[in-house]
Amino acid sequence: MCLFQYDDDPEPEQRVPAGPLYVPVRPGTAEVVVRLFRTPLGVRTAVGYTTPDQLTATLGAAQPWIRLSESALRAMAEPLGASLLTVDPTLTAPAVTSTATGPVTVPVLRAPDTAARTS
């Protein structure tokens, strides 16, 4: 942690231009829709990546994307309740994979017979 603050260092809450972003989308019938995510605390956020490789590494090669400026992404997301913009998030939950080939059976535990104890 730096002990000195310089005039050109932004505050953490201060919006800093991120430049053109690769934004994950959901394909629609005639248009695409910007995907919104939630932070670990449940706050809605728009997400953008600075390179397509980072987007692919996080969301997979099949994830469609469009290129938007930061201001355009904010303008699209804010009316939907996502005033937060997260750039280059990498921490995600692993993909869910099913290893079971059939129905899962769970043993039923029964309470011990209390009549047998009292004799």
C-alpha positions as CSV (number, residue, x, y, z in Angstrom):
1,M,0.0,0.0,0.0
2,C,1.3,3.4,-1.0
3,L,1.6,5.9,1.9
4,F,1.5,8.9,-0.4
5,Q,-1.3,10.0,-2.6
6,Y,-0.5,11.9,-5.8
7,D,-2.8,14.3,-7.6
8,D,-3.2,12.1,-10.6
9,D,-4.2,9.0,-8.6
10,P,-8.0,8.4,-8.7
11,E,-10.0,7.6,-5.7
12,P,-11.4,4.0,-5.7
13,E,-14.9,5.3,-6.1
14,Q,-14.0,7.7,-8.8
15,R,-15.1,6.8,-12.3
16,V,-12.1,6.4,-14.6
17,P,-12.5,5.9,-18.3
18,A,-11.9,2.3,-19.3
19,G,-11.8,2.8,-23.0
20,P,-13.4,0.4,-25.5
21,L,-14.7,-2.7,-23.9
22,Y,-15.7,-6.2,-25.0
23,V,-19.1,-6.6,-23.4
24,P,-20.8,-10.0,-23.0
25,V,-24.3,-10.2,-24.6
26,R,-27.2,-12.5,-25.0
27,P,-28.3,-13.0,-28.6
28,G,-31.9,-12.0,-29.3
29,T,-34.1,-12.4,-32.3
30,A,-33.1,-9.3,-34.2
31,E,-30.8,-7.6,-31.6
32,V,-28.5,-8.5,-28.8
33,V,-29.0,-7.7,-25.1
34,V,-26.2,-6.7,-22.7
35,R,-25.7,-9.3,-20.0
36,L,-25.8,-7.9,-16.5
37,F,-24.2,-9.7,-13.5
38,R,-24.3,-9.5,-9.7
39,T,-21.4,-8.9,-7.4
40,P,-20.8,-11.3,-4.5
41,L,-22.9,-8.9,-2.4
42,G,-25.8,-9.0,-4.9
43,V,-25.4,-5.6,-6.5
44,R,-26.2,-5.5,-10.2
45,T,-23.3,-4.7,-12.4
46,A,-22.4,-4.3,-16.0
47,V,-19.3,-6.1,-17.1
48,G,-16.7,-5.3,-19.7
49,Y,-13.3,-6.7,-20.6
50,T,-10.4,-4.9,-22.1
51,T,-9.4,-7.8,-24.4
52,P,-11.4,-10.6,-26.0
53,D,-9.0,-13.2,-24.5
54,Q,-9.9,-12.1,-20.9
55,L,-13.6,-12.4,-21.8
56,T,-13.1,-15.9,-23.3
57,A,-11.0,-17.0,-20.3
58,T,-13.7,-16.0,-17.9
59,L,-16.9,-16.8,-19.7
60,G,-15.9,-19.3,-22.3
61,A,-15.3,-19.3,-26.1
62,A,-19.1,-19.6,-26.9
63,Q,-19.9,-16.3,-25.1
64,P,-21.0,-13.7,-27.7
65,W,-19.8,-10.2,-27.2
66,I,-20.0,-6.7,-28.7
67,R,-17.6,-3.8,-28.5
68,L,-18.8,-0.7,-26.6
69,S,-17.3,2.3,-25.1
70,E,-17.5,2.7,-21.3
71,S,-20.0,5.6,-21.5
72,A,-22.3,3.7,-23.9
73,L,-22.3,0.6,-21.6
74,R,-23.1,2.8,-18.6
75,A,-25.9,4.6,-20.5
76,M,-27.4,1.2,-21.4
77,A,-27.0,-0.4,-17.9
78,E,-28.0,2.5,-15.6
79,P,-31.7,2.5,-16.5
80,L,-31.8,-1.2,-15.7
81,G,-30.5,-0.6,-12.2
82,A,-26.9,-1.4,-12.8
83,S,-25.0,1.7,-11.9
84,L,-21.8,-0.2,-11.2
85,L,-19.3,-1.2,-14.0
86,T,-16.9,-4.0,-13.3
87,V,-13.9,-4.2,-15.7
88,D,-12.0,-7.5,-16.2
89,P,-13.5,-9.6,-13.5
90,T,-11.8,-13.0,-13.2
91,L,-13.2,-14.6,-10.1
92,T,-16.2,-16.7,-11.1
93,A,-17.7,-20.0,-9.9
94,P,-16.6,-23.1,-11.9
95,A,-19.0,-24.5,-14.4
96,V,-21.5,-27.0,-13.0
97,T,-20.8,-30.5,-14.2
98,S,-22.9,-33.5,-13.6
99,T,-21.1,-36.8,-12.8
100,A,-24.3,-38.7,-11.9
101,T,-25.6,-41.0,-14.7
102,G,-28.9,-41.7,-13.0
103,P,-31.1,-40.8,-10.1
104,V,-29.3,-40.1,-6.8
105,T,-30.4,-42.2,-3.9
106,V,-30.0,-40.9,-0.3
107,P,-30.3,-43.3,2.6
108,V,-33.1,-42.6,5.0
109,L,-32.1,-42.4,8.7
110,R,-34.6,-43.5,11.2
111,A,-34.8,-42.5,14.8
112,P,-33.9,-45.3,17.3
113,D,-36.8,-47.3,18.7
114,T,-37.4,-45.9,22.2
115,A,-39.5,-48.9,23.3
116,A,-36.5,-51.2,23.1
117,R,-34.5,-48.9,25.5
118,T,-37.1,-48.8,28.3
119,S,-37.2,-52.6,28.9
